[in-house]
Amino acid sequence: MQYSVRLRPGASRPNGSVRRIIMKSEKLACSFTPARENLLRRFAVQVGVWVAIVCLAGTFAAGIARADDDVESAQGIAAVINDQIVSRYDLEQRVKLIMVTSGIPNTPENKNRIEGQVLRSLVDETLEKQEAKRLEIKVEQSEIDKQLEGIAKRANMTMEQIDKFLKENDVSRSSLVNQIQADIAWNKVVSQQFGPLVTVGDEEISEILKRLKDESDQPRYLVSEILLTVDSPAQEQEISGGARRLADQIRQGAPFSAVAQQFSQSPSSANGGDIGWVHLSQLPREVAPIVEQMGIGAVSDPIKTLNGLYIVQLRNKQTGLGADPMQDQWTLSHVVLPLSPDAPPALVERRAAEATKFAQEFKSCDEVSSQIKAYVGGIAEAPRTVAFGKLDSRMQQALSKSKPGEVIPPIRSNQGIEMVAVCGHVTTDAQMPTRDAIEDNLYAQQLSMMARRHLRDLRRDAVIEIR
């Protein structure tokens, strides 16, 4: 159960508050957004292949229909929703973006595996925008610009660098803008229509707090989830097949968090599916016995529940309220030895040797700004403190093998030779959640449920033709 999001019933809420508690755009935040502000929360260095610019996350690519019939005919039509078109181009853009940002190998087979689920997401986004239009809810350009600025800031990038990233991966900028626009619009719909209807009682909060105290000496499980809702029995076979394919892709190496941010319809999708430390009693009754039997790191097959199909990953387990590594604070500094993408091998080799020398000589971040001056064009960003649980899974894996005063092994990226210097590490003990945190969580859950039901009703009443 993830305790977050301060949203009071009846209170005036800013447009970004409800942020995709239910919606796909907060995935844009590092897959970009459902409660939407975490646009790019991951530290901008990816360990493994290249810098986590790819954190640009699982959902930028938008995919809302174009109006020009001639262009649509040339591109092909993927779906028609109430006379509005989602083109094959829209679908291909989204699939391509997911491949690039989630780590799923870009093969024809994998494209076919995820295409159906991606198209369903695009259909939902179209319905969401249509509903916003019906309610005369508008999205201002300034709101879109603010989200774009947030993406760039959280990625430690400029907008020019983001544009370059999209261009290099053959994703149009308009796809990103359309995605952000759709997400903002749906957030406004949900906030306006359902926010004032949600109430959380003191007795309900007290009951949960008492249960957590009673179970404080029982095993706890660190769990991530993906929820795929099923609106009708006719959909179950199709969605079940899609869920199995997603689980297979995760087992083959696709980051769970990226897949969750893109596809999950749970509020936790904004956090990459992370629901934090939970007791079995906090999980759906169909899910709890499976989690209890899972090994650390395991990913479940799809689990059928009343809410839909769950895929869960067990990341850790412990007994009682001990240290919570996901809340540990790590202070990191991003270091770059610049190189052009087409630098000659001899120059790359020389830079690699410099990176090795830098890592060997590194002692602490107090000296990193002066140490980097010995390397032509070298850049060392100011140290940044971030919770372990907010980092990309590959960064987490690398940090688990590191300690302060060390440098995570360098990688070659389009920017040059990139490194992360580990400046400090502070452990954090788990604590009982406050009443406010519990209230926030219950509010988010209720709001999410109302939004899912409303979207289900929109699907039911719409005329949808899949080509």
N, C-alpha and C positions, 0 to 999 in steps of 0.2 A: 504494500500500500504506500503510494507516494504521497507524502504530506506536503502540499505546496499549493500556491495560488490563493491569494487573499481576495475573495469576491463576496461581498456582503449582499444579502437580499435587500432589495429596495434602495440600495445605495446607488449613487451615480457612478457608472463605470466608464472609464476611458475606452476608446475603441479597441485598444490592444489588450484589454484585460482578459476577456474571455478567450482570446487567441486560440486557436484551434484545439480547444479542449476536446473537440470532436472532429476537427477539420484537418484537412490534409495539408494545409499550407504551413503550419509551423514546422512542418518538416523542412520547409525551405530553409530553415534555420540550421540545420546541419543535416540535413536532408532537407531542409527547410521546413518546417513548422506545424501542429494542431494546438495550440494555445498560443501562439506565434510570437514569440519574441525571442526565442532562443535561436534566432536564425543561424548564426554560425558559432555555436558555443565551443566547438572543439578547438583545441590549441592548434594553430595552423602549421603543424609539422607532422606529417604522416611517416611512420616508420615501416619500411618494407619495400616500397617501390618508388614513391615520390611524395612530395609535400602534400599535406592534406588540404590542398586547395580543393581536392575532391570532396572535402567535407561540404562543399557547396551543395550539397546534399540532396539527398534522395528525392527531391521533388521540384527543382526549379521548373522543369520543363512544363509548360502549361498545356496547352492543348485545348483551346476552345475554338469553335468553328470559325472559319472565315466566311465572309458574306458573298464574295465574288463567285457566282455560279460557274463561270468559265474556268477559273483557277481550280475550283473544287473538282470539276469534271476531269481536269488534267491530273490532279493529284489523286483522285479516287476518294470515295466516301467510306469511312469506317463505321459510322453510326449516324442516325438521325433521331434527335430528341425534340419532340414537339416542333417539328419543322426547322430545327436548328441543326447544323451539320458539324460533326467532328470528322475531320479529314484524315486520310491515311498519313498525310504529312504530320499532323498533330500527334497521331499515335506513334509514328516512327521517332519523332523528336523526343517524346517522353521515354520510350523504351531505350533509346540511345543514351539519354541522360542517366537513367537508372543503371545501365550497364557500366558507364564511366564512373559513377559515384559510389556504387555499392560493392564493387569488387567482383561482380558476376562476370565470368568470361564472356566476351562478346562473340558468341557463336550463333549460327542460325538456329540451332537446336534450343539454346537458352532463350533466344528472342521469342521463339514460338511458345516456350513454356510460360513466360510471364506476360505475353501479350494480352491474353484474356483478362487477367487481373488489372493490368494497366488500363485497358479500355473501360473496364467498369469504373475505375477511378475518374477517368475523363468524363464519362456519362454523369457521374455524381456531381462533378464540378460544374457541368453545364446546367444541371437542375438547380444547383445552389445559386448560380448567377441569375438564372431566370426568376427564382424566388425573390432575390434581392431587387430585381427590376420591378416585379409585381408590387412589392412593398414600397417602391420609390426610394430605395436606399441607394445612395450614390457613393462612389469612391473617388476622392479627390486625388489629383496628381501629386500633391504634397504628401499624402499618406503613402503612396507608392514610393516616392523618392526617399521618404524616411526609412522604409523597409530596406530599400536598396543600400542606403548608407549604413544601416545596421548590419547587413550582410557583409559589406566590405570591411567594416570595423572589426567585427568578430572574426573575420578570416585573416586579419592583419594584411589586408590587400587594399588597393585602390580600385575604383570603379573601372579604370582602364585595364587593370590586371584581370578583373572579373570578365570584362568583355573579351579580352584576349583568350582566357580559359574557355569561354563558351565557343569562340570562333575556332580555336584549335580542335575542339571536339565536335565541330559541325552542329552546334546547337544555336538556334537563333536567339537573339536578345529578347525579341518579342515574346518568345515562349516563357522566359523567366518573368517578364512584366505581366503577362496574362495570368500566370499562376498566382503571383502576388495579389493581383487585383481580385481574382476569384476568392482567394482566401480571406482577404479583408472584408469583402462583401458578405461572405457567409458568417464570419465572426459577428458582424453587425446585426445580421438577421437573428442569430441565436441570442445575442445579448439583449436585443430589443424585445423579441417575442417571448423569451422564456426566462431571462434573468430575474424579473420581478416575481415570477411564480415559484421560485425555488426557496424553500425554507428548511432550516436545520434546527431541530429542537435541542434544548439543553439536556433532556433525558437521553436522547439518542447519543449525544456526545459522551455523557457520563457512562452509559452502558459500554461503549467501545473502550473508553479509558479503563474501566474496571476490568474488562476482559483482557486487555493488554497487560495490566498489572498482574492478574491471576496467572497469566501464561509466561510471565517474565523469565521463569526458569526452564521453560520448554524449548525444544529445538527451534531455531529460526532459519529461514531459507532466503538467500539472496536470489531473486527471480526476475527475469525479463519475460515479457509476454507480447504476443501478436494476437489480435482479435479480428476475425473476419466474420461479419454478421451475415446471417441467412434470412432473407425476407419471406421465402416461401419454400415449401417442399420441392418445387420444381427446380429451384436453384441449388439445392443441397449437393447434388452430385457434381455439378460444375465447380462450385466453390470448394468442395472437398478435394477435388482433383488439383485445383490451384493451390490449396493449402499444402498438400503433399509435395508439390513441386517447389514451393517456397522453402519448406523444411529441408528438402534435398539440397537446394542451393546453399543454404546456411551450413549444412554439414560439409559441403564441398568447399567452404571457405568464404562465402559471402558474409560480411559482418551482420550479426543479428540486429544491431542498432539501426543500420542503414535500411534493412528490409522492413523493420518495424516502423520507422519514420515514414516510409513510403506507403505501406499497405495497411498497417493496423488501424482499426477503427475504435481503439480504446483511448481514453485521455492520456495514457502513458506513452502514446506514440510520440508526443512532444519531447520525451526524455529517452527516445530510442527504445521504448518498451520497458524501461527500468521501473519496477514498482517497489524497489528497495527491499529491506529486510521484512519478512512477513512470517507469521505463524500459520500453520496449516488451516486454522479456523478462519483466516482472512481470505483464503482462496476459494473459488467455486468448488462445490462439493465433488464435482467430477474431476477437477484438476488436482486437488489436494493429495489423494492417494498415489497419483502418478509422480508428483514432485517428491513425495516421501521416499520413493524407490529409486529416484534418478541419481546418477553419479555426477560429481561436479564437472561442469563443462558440457554436459549432455543436452541435446535438443530433442524434445518430444515429437512424436507423430501428432497430427491434428487431433484435438480432443473435443468431442461434441458436447455442448452445454446448451442451456436455455437461451443464452445470449448469442450463441454462434459457435464458431470453431476457434479454439485456442491452440497456439503453438507456444511452448514455454521452454526457456533455457534456465538451468540451475547453475548459477555462477559461484555460489559458495554456500556453506551452512555452518552453524555453530549453535552451542547451547548457552542460553542466557544472554544478558546484555553485556557482551564483551566489546573489545575494540571493533570499530567499523571501518575497515580499510577504504570503503568507497567514499567516506567522508574525510579521509586524510587530506591534508593540504600540502601540495607540492609547489615549490617555487622553481620556475624554469626560465631559461633565457634562450631565445631562438638565435642561432648564429648562421650566417651565410658567407661563403667565399664565392663571389659572383663568377659565373661562367656563362657564355652564350650557349644556346642549345646545340649549335653546330661547331663548337670549339674543337680544334684538332686534338687528336689523342694525346700528343705530348703535353699539351697544356692541361688537359684533364688529369693526366697522371701527376703533373707537378702540383696541381691544386689538391689532389687526393693526398699527396705526401704532406702538404701543408696542414690539411685537416687532421692527419694522424699526429703531427707534431703539436698542433693546438690542443688536441685531446690529452696528449701525454703531459703537457705543461699546465693544463688547467687545474686550479686548486679551489677557487671559489668565485662567486659572481661579483664579489667586491673588486676583483681585479680584471674582470672580463673586458670591460670597456678599454682599459689600457693594453691588455694582452692582444686584442684584435687589431690594434694599430700596426702591429708588426707584419700584417698581411695586406697586401695592396687591395684596396676596395672592400676589405672585410667589414661586415656589419654584425653588431651584437645588439639585439634589442634589449630594452630594459626588462629586468626580471618580472615575471608575472606569476601570481599565486592562483592556483585553480584546484578545485576538489577533484580527487582521483576519479570519482564516478562520472564526472563531466567530460572526461577525456575520451578520445577515440580508442576503440578496443586494442588497436595495434600499439598505440602509445602506452596504454595501460600495461600491456605485455612487456614492452621494453622497460618501463619504469620498475616493474616488479623485479627486474634483474639489476637495477641500478641503485645508487645511493648518492647523497650529496657529495659534491667534489668530483663527480665523474661526468663524462660526456657520452650520451647515447650514440652508438655507432653511426657515422655519417652516411648520407644517401646522396645520390646524384639526382637532381631535378632540373626542370627547365630554368630555374634561377641560378643554379650552380651546385656547389657542394653544401649541403645543409646538415646542421647538427643541432641538438638540444642539450644545453648544459644544465645539469641538475644542481640547483642552488641550495635547496633546503627541503625538509620533509618534517611535517608535524602530524603525529597520530592523533586520532580523535576517538573518544569512547562514545558508544551508542547511548542515547538518552531516550527516556519516555517522551513521546510527542506531547506537545502542549494542547490545551483545549482549542486554541485558535487554529493550530495546524490540522487537528482532526476535523474541525468545522469546515476549513477550506477544502479538505479532501472530499468530505461528504457533499459539499456544494458542487464541486467539480464533477463528481460522479452523477449526481442528479441532473445537472445541466447537460452532461454528455448523453445520458439516457434520453432526455427529451429531444435533443438534437438528432440522435439516431432515429428515433421514432418519426420525427418530422421528415427526415430525408427518406425514410422508408415509405411514408405516405406520398411524398412527391414522386417516387419511383412508381408506386402503384397507380397513381392517377395520370401518369405521363404516357404519351404514345412514343415508344422507343423501338426503333428498328435497327438491328445490328446487321451490317452488310457482310 
